[in-house]
Amino acid sequence: DGDMRYNPVEHGNDISIRDKLVSLAETESVFYSGAAKALLQVTIQLLDEFKGAKVTLSGDTRTTETVERSLPFVQRFLLPRNVLHLFADAILPNNPKLFEIEVEKKIQKPKKKSVKEGSEILPDSDLDKEEKEEDSQIKNSKFRNISQLGIAQKETETIVLNPETLDLDSYYLLLKRNLRYLPTDKETGENIKQKLFERLFIRYEHKDSPFYLYATSEALQTNINMLLDSELGKLFDTKNAKNVLDVQEIVNQRKLVYVSFNGLIYKEYIRTLAQMLVGDVNYFASEMYRKNVKREVLVIFDEPASYLNETFIDMVNKGRGAGVYGIFTPQTMADIAKLGDKLMEQLVGNVNTLFIGKTNEKGEAEYWSETMGTYQDIDVTSVTEQEDGYSDVGKSDWSGDRGTKRNVDRFKISPNKIKELRTGEFIIYRTAENVNLPPQKVYVRNALNWLKNNRKI
């Protein structure tokens, strides 16, 4: 019905999810990219540990939600105040007075009458005499009640802190002093929540701020915000969704799914979204290996140059053993070659069937001819001889007694044949067969046109 949703962080451990979202964390600086990757990894661990917990999140209106593993929650917990709220809510059942603190309260004696006011009642001599007597009483009454002598008495009062307005540094220190109240794991007795607090904050106290990971991961936060705030953002809201794209379910139920994005509008996000899906396929393959089973699935990757990376190559290389087969359809190999890192050679080297159409690019026809290889042939040359006069009349062979004969290597398919291919003509070359099959030229018609012309009205 056109309302398909997708949760890219549903399947996989913290490392696989980090690698799946790595394009959102990468920057020109390796230093900042490393911090963003570390934050991503621990944030996934945080979601797993607090999954199902109720938390009150900051925002325009404070709302209480149930923590779940989804991209919107990754976005929410890239804000340090929300993370602190999460730990605070875990501490409160064991320490209900977490946000209550005692402060000193000063009680001042009522103002003394000024000299001017006193002079209206007493003469100057009497006023001086009264002040001297008062000073004498203060000195001689060491154990008199202090409040009666006009000196402030220190008392305490309880103040309830507001976690929304409390500055982050004070909020952090408050929680750090109360980490002992975090609940431990019922099965192992291990305090995983305390370890997460350490991984996120305490480890970086020697930096300018314990919020170092968050401060240096602005690119990650900005990229996720832009993605979820765009029109595509609703695709990642899987709450109460009926149709959710799940690679595991697709394979188990033998479904056919077609995913397409408008490259003219969403060019920036195609790479990110495609790498998320490739990560899901990789996780599926890893699960098949772990369970020692093979479940066949075919994935067609159109325009792979838009999202090709090392993770993609890993899937091409290792997916077959788990039953994952792929068809890759780039427009030209130059699109992949420009990515560098030998990705073109890696991709071609890991496929077993080449399906080559017409190419206009200089050098690409030669590349495919060299890839398909050569066969050995014998090159024979001869010298032709012809005599003047009538002696050659009726002669059919002009070969002389001299010539050459040598072994040569010839292309199985010459570059010129590739350049001469027309619409619907392709060269197929298979390398996975047990026998050495030569390349073949095939003709393919457009099935959609045939269906359109022959459908019943």
C-alpha positions, 0 to 999 in steps of 0.5 A: 500500500506504499506505506513500507517502513524500515528499521535499520538497527533492529538486527545485529550486534553493536558492531554490525550496527555501527558499521551499518551506520558508519556513513553517517559518522564519517568525516574528513577527520579520522579523529572525529570519525573515530569518536562518532563510531565509538558513540554509535557503538555504546549508544546501541549497547545503551538501547539494548540494556535499557530496552523496554524501560520507561524514560522521560525525554527532553523536548518541546514537550516532555514525554514518557516513552518506552525505549526500543531499538530504532533509529529515532531512539538513536537520535534521541540518545545522541543528546546527553541530557536524555542519556542522563535522564535514562540513568536518573530514572534507573537510580530513582527507585533505589534513591527517591531523593536523588534530586533533593539536596540540602542547602544552607539557609541564612536567617538575618536579624531584623535591621538595627535602627540607624543612628539617625532613627535613634537620635530622634528618641535619645540624646547623643550621649544616651545613645553612645552609652546604650551602644557601649552597654550592648557591646559589653553584653555581647562580649560577656555573654559567650553562651547566649543564643546567637540569634538574639545577638543579631548574628546569622544562624546557619540552618538547612532547607531542602531544594528539589532540582529540576533535571530539565534546567540543571546544567549538564556538568552538575547533572553528571556529578550528581549521578556519578555520586549515586551510581551505587544505586544503579540496579545490577543484572539479576542473572549475572549480578554485573552492573552493566548500567554502571559500565555504560556510564563509565564508557560514555562519560567517566572515561573522558573526564581527563578531556575538556568535558565528560561529554567529549564523545557528544561534543566531537560527534556533531557530524553524526548528530547532524546527519541523523537529524537531517535524515529523520527530519526529511521526507524520508524520516517517516520511513524509519518510524516503525511504531505501530507500522503494519509493513516493515522491511525485514530481510530475515522475514523476506527470506523466510517467507520467500517474498519479493521486494523492490526498493527504489529511490529517486536518485535525482532528489535523494542522491545524498541519501541513496548511499546511506540507505543502500549501505543499511540494506547491505548491512542487513544482508550481511547480517543475514549471511552471518546468521546462516553461517552461524547456524550452519544452514544455507538459504538461497536468496537473490539480490539485484543491485542496480547502480552499485557505484552509488553505495559500493564500499568494503562491506559491500565487497565482503558480501559479494565475496562471502555471501555465496557460502550462505546462499546469498547471490547477487546481480550487479548492474553498473552503467559503466565500470568507470563509475566504480573505478573512480571510487578507487581502493581497487573496488572495481577489480575486487568486484569483477574478481568476485563474480562468476558470470559477466553479462556485457552490453554495448559500451562507448567508453574508450578503453572499457571494451579492451578491459572486458576483452582482457578480462575474458582472456585469450585462446592460443592460435597459429598464425601462418604467413606466406609470400605470394609470387606472380610472374609476368606473362601468360604463365600465370593464366589459370593459376589459383594459388599464388603462394610461394615457397617461403612463409612463417608459422607461429603460435599467438594469443587471440582475444576470445571476444575482440574489443571491436565486437563489444563496440559493435553490440546493439540494443538487446545484444550481450556477451555472456561469459561464465567462469564457474562451470567445471568446463571452460566455456567460450563467451557467447553472444545472446539476444535479449528482448524487453519482456515488459514491452512484450507484456504491454503489447500482448496483455488482455484488455 
